[in-house]
């Protein structure tokens, strides 16, 4: 058996808002749509699940009260700098907050960071 990520689940405050952001704004394809839950195909064999924040915490057996940095970020790796800019622009137009505009990175690539409407961090980068 090998460890692999098949689905990333995000606990969100408003499933409909998150669904709109990730489908209409970021191009995800809606696979499942139920009250309080949505699952999107990301087009690369992986999926993104959106579930109410408190329900995710309850399911995991942890308290729902927590804020700030969640200890991880999601990354979108592109082929070009233009694609980095396009992804960040699409995210911002859909309700994201640009935290770090795309710029040349110390490691030689090009990257920027935004947060989705629920505060999840996304880094968009290329090594080109």
VENJO-V877511 format. One line per field, one symbol per residue. ss: DSSP state (2 for helix, 1 for strand, 0 for the rest). psi: psi as a letter, one per 40 degrees, with the letter a starting at -180 (. if undefined). burial: # if it has 9 or more other C-alpha atoms within 8 Angstrom, else .. Layout:
# VENJO-V877511
ss->???
psi->???
burial->???
This chain:
# VENJO-V877511
ss->00000011111100222222222220001111110011111000001111112222222200000000000001111000222222222222200011111111000001111110000011111100
psi->iihihdhhhhhidhddddddddcddeeihhdhhihehihiheeeeiihhhihdddddddefiiehiiaheeiiihhhididddddddddddddeeihhdhihihideeahiihihieeehhhhhiie.
burial->.........###..#..#########.###......######...########.####..............#....#.##.###.##.###.#####...#......#########..#######..
